Amino acid sequence: MQAHQTKAHYVPLDSVRGLAALCVVVHHFVGSDPLAAALPHRAWIDVAFFHNSWLFVDLFFVLSGIVISMSYVQSEFNEFDFRTFTLRRLARIYPLHIVMLFAFLAFRLMRLTLTELDLLHFSTNERADLQVNNAYSFVVNVFLLHAMGVLDYLSWNGPSWSISAEFYTYIVFGVVVVLAQRLGYIKLVYVLSAVLAVLGVVLIIFVLKNETLDFQANGFTRCFLGFFVGVLTLRFVSKRVRVVSPFVQSACQIGTAVAAVVLVCVVGYDERLSFVAPIVFAALLASLMAFPQRLLPELLSVRPLVWLGKRSYSIYMVHALVLVLIQYFSRGVGTARLQVADNLAPGLAASLLLAFFVVAVLALSNFTYHWVEMPGSRFVLRLFNRRPVSSVAAAE
């Protein structure tokens, strides 16, 4: 069993994922209560776009639907094997997930030890943190069940809830493809994808009673919506796009990009607008794939953005731990010392700390990409296969 090699890999999609991951990183920095207390002047970063960048998680879901169906429906439908598909998905996401989970465990054990030695004192937030990061939630995280309705709170590596949601959505997608394959009718994949996307909306609104996509408990329903919209998006691009002038192509790409940014900026005024996000993100990604020769895809193909895109999964998975360390750093330095920089320019302290945070995240993500993601995927694949395999992380 060879590791999957994406047949129609499209670099600008990676770059979009990398930029979105970076926006989520800044979002969590801006939304950190301990940092807000230590940094009252946050200047340019204290804007609606970053406060609402949680919405980019739905872009991840849409993008996953596009990439997975591009690889396993558009390219490998007749050869699709459920066991191989599931193993590849597990090899792709699990090694980094489990490493970061144990990194959080080590950090919290160290914090408990320092507390017992009277070298550290718990704040109110840290006591609440102990209540959710317990043995039960740890086991739930190990089995990637934390977005499946088992927990109603975030725990351990908080952002990993979306990985839980995606993994079990992959399983559902695999069942859909097997069913279509057995019946010899590839269009059934898209029919069932439409049904599942609608089912996601129905469950969110009428069963879970949510009026926004900003939720993580039962997050698999949110993933259903975005992922299967992504599957349908690829179908639209491959079958429905007509030849239009270069001007119209560029206008479509720039227009959908502007619409996505505006939506993120205004969704805080009425979070029901978040239900539009999967469609807006799908339109943006579809325009990039449909018209690859225009300026925007070329800009997204520059080397730094490609580098960022390759490490987007690591960026997303490691940044919560780095943020915790930054919070302790700011606590150790003290509010008074941090605000000395604000005497020079309001918001300077926040800007410098954010820059330090982002650089630390990028450095750690580069390390985990090379030493956890790639070798981890090879290890998982080799565990079930005696032939040499390449890393799924490198391929996807």
Residue pairs with C-beta under 8 A, 6 or more apart in sequence:
1 84
1 87
1 381
1 384
1 385
1 387
1 389
2 387
2 389
2 390
3 88
3 91
3 377
3 378
3 381
3 389
3 390
3 391
3 392
3 395
4 71
4 88
4 392
4 395
4 396
5 390
5 395
6 67
6 70
6 71
6 75
6 395
6 396
7 70
7 71
7 74
7 75
7 76
8 70
8 71
8 74
8 75
10 70
10 288
10 289
10 292
11 300
11 301
11 306
11 309
12 288
12 292
12 296
12 297
12 300
12 301
13 63
13 66
13 67
13 285
13 288
13 289
13 309
14 306
14 309
14 310
14 312
15 300
15 301
15 305
15 306
15 308
15 309
16 59
16 63
16 284
16 285
16 288
16 300
16 309
17 59
17 60
17 63
17 309
17 312
18 305
18 307
18 308
18 309
18 310
18 311
18 312
18 315
19 305
19 308
20 56
20 59
20 60
20 312
21 56
21 60
21 308
21 312
21 313
21 315
21 316
22 308
22 315
22 358
23 49
23 50
23 53
23 56
24 53
24 54
24 56
24 57
24 159
24 316
24 319
25 315
25 316
25 319
25 357
25 358
25 361
26 45
26 50
26 53
26 354
26 358
27 50
27 51
27 52
27 53
27 54
27 56
28 159
28 319
28 320
28 323
29 35
29 45
29 323
29 326
29 354
29 357
30 42
30 45
30 46
30 50
30 51
31 51
32 323
32 327
33 125
34 125
34 327
34 330
34 331
35 326
35 327
35 330
35 350
35 353
36 42
37 335
38 330
38 331
38 335
38 338
39 330
39 338
39 349
39 350
39 353
40 339
41 339
41 342
41 346
41 347
41 349
41 350
42 347
42 350
43 346
43 347
43 348
43 350
43 351
44 347
44 351
45 347
45 350
45 351
45 354
46 347
46 350
47 265
48 264
48 265
48 266
48 268
49 261
49 264
49 265
51 268
52 264
52 265
52 267
52 268
53 264
54 214
55 213
55 214
55 263
55 264
55 267
55 274
55 277
56 264
57 162
57 222
58 213
58 222
58 225
58 226
58 274
58 277
58 278
58 281
59 226
59 260
59 277
59 281
60 162
60 166
60 226
60 316
61 162
61 165
61 166
61 169
61 222
61 223
61 225
61 226
61 227
61 230
61 278
62 226
62 227
62 229
62 230
62 233
62 278
62 281
62 282
62 285
63 230
63 281
63 285
64 166
64 169
64 226
64 227
64 230
65 173
65 193
65 226
65 227
65 228
65 229
65 230
65 231
65 232
65 233
65 234
66 230
66 231
66 233
66 234
66 285
66 289
67 230
67 396
68 170
68 173
68 227
68 230
68 231
69 173
69 189
69 230
69 231
69 234
69 235
70 234
71 396
72 80
72 85
72 173
72 177
73 80
73 177
73 186
73 189
73 231
73 234
74 234
74 238
77 177
77 180
77 181
77 186
77 189
78 181
80 174
80 177
80 178
80 181
82 174
82 175
82 177
82 178
85 170
85 174
85 177
86 170
86 171
86 174
87 380
87 381
87 384
88 381
88 392
89 167
89 170
90 167
90 380
91 376
91 377
91 378
91 380
91 381
91 392
92 377
92 392
92 393
92 396
93 163
93 166
93 167
93 313
94 144
94 376
94 380
95 372
95 373
95 375
95 376
95 377
95 379
95 380
96 313
96 314
96 317
96 368
96 372
96 373
96 376
97 144
97 157
97 160
97 163
97 317
98 142
99 368
99 372
99 376
100 157
100 160
100 317
100 318
100 321
101 138
101 141
101 142
101 156
101 157
101 160
103 321
104 133
104 156
104 157
104 321
105 138
105 156
107 321
107 324
108 129
108 130
108 133
111 120
111 126
114 120
115 121
115 122
122 130
132 153
132 154
132 155
133 155
133 156
134 155
137 146
137 151
137 153
137 155
137 156
138 155
138 156
140 146
140 150
140 151
140 155
141 155
141 156
141 157
141 160
141 164
144 163
144 164
144 167
144 168
145 151
145 164
146 155
146 160
146 161
146 164
147 161
147 162
147 164
147 165
147 168
147 216
147 217
147 218
147 219
147 220
147 223
148 164
148 165
148 168
148 218
148 220
149 217
149 218
149 220
151 217
152 217
153 217
154 161
154 216
157 317
157 320
157 321
158 216
158 320
159 316
159 317
159 319
159 320
160 317
161 216
161 219
162 216
162 219
162 223
163 317
164 219
164 220
165 219
165 220
165 222
165 223
166 223
166 227
168 220
169 220
169 223
169 224
169 227
172 196
172 224
173 227
173 228
173 231
176 188
176 189
176 192
176 193
176 196
177 189
179 188
179 192
180 186
180 187
180 188
180 189
180 192
189 231
190 231
190 232
190 235
193 228
193 231
193 232
194 228
194 232
196 224
196 228
197 224
197 225
197 228
197 229
197 232
199 224
200 221
200 222
200 223
200 224
200 225
200 228
201 225
201 275
203 218
203 221
203 224
204 210
204 213
204 221
204 222
204 225
205 211
208 215
208 218
208 221
211 271
211 272
212 271
212 272
212 274
213 222
213 225
213 271
213 274
213 275
213 277
214 271
214 274
215 222
225 278
226 278
226 281
229 278
229 279
229 282
230 278
230 282
230 285
232 282
233 282
233 285
233 286
234 289
236 286
237 286
237 289
237 290
241 290
244 252
246 293
246 294
249 287
249 290
249 291
249 294
250 291
250 294
250 295
250 296
252 287
252 290
252 291
253 284
253 287
253 288
253 291
253 294
253 296
253 297
254 296
256 280
256 283
256 284
256 287
257 284
257 296
259 280
259 283
259 284
260 280
260 281
260 284
263 273
263 276
263 277
263 280
266 273
267 273
267 274
267 277
288 296
288 297
288 300
291 297
299 305
308 315
308 362
310 369
311 362
311 365
311 366
311 369
313 369
313 373
313 393
314 364
314 365
314 366
314 368
314 369
314 372
314 373
315 361
315 362
315 365
317 368
318 361
318 364
318 365
318 368
319 361
319 365
322 357
322 360
322 361
322 364
323 357
325 360
326 353
326 356
326 357
326 360
330 338
330 353
338 349
338 353
339 349
340 349
341 348
341 349
341 352
342 348
342 349
369 393
373 391
373 393
374 391
374 393
374 394
375 391
376 391
376 393
377 391
377 392
377 393
377 394
378 389
378 390
378 391
381 389
381 391
381 392
382 388
382 389
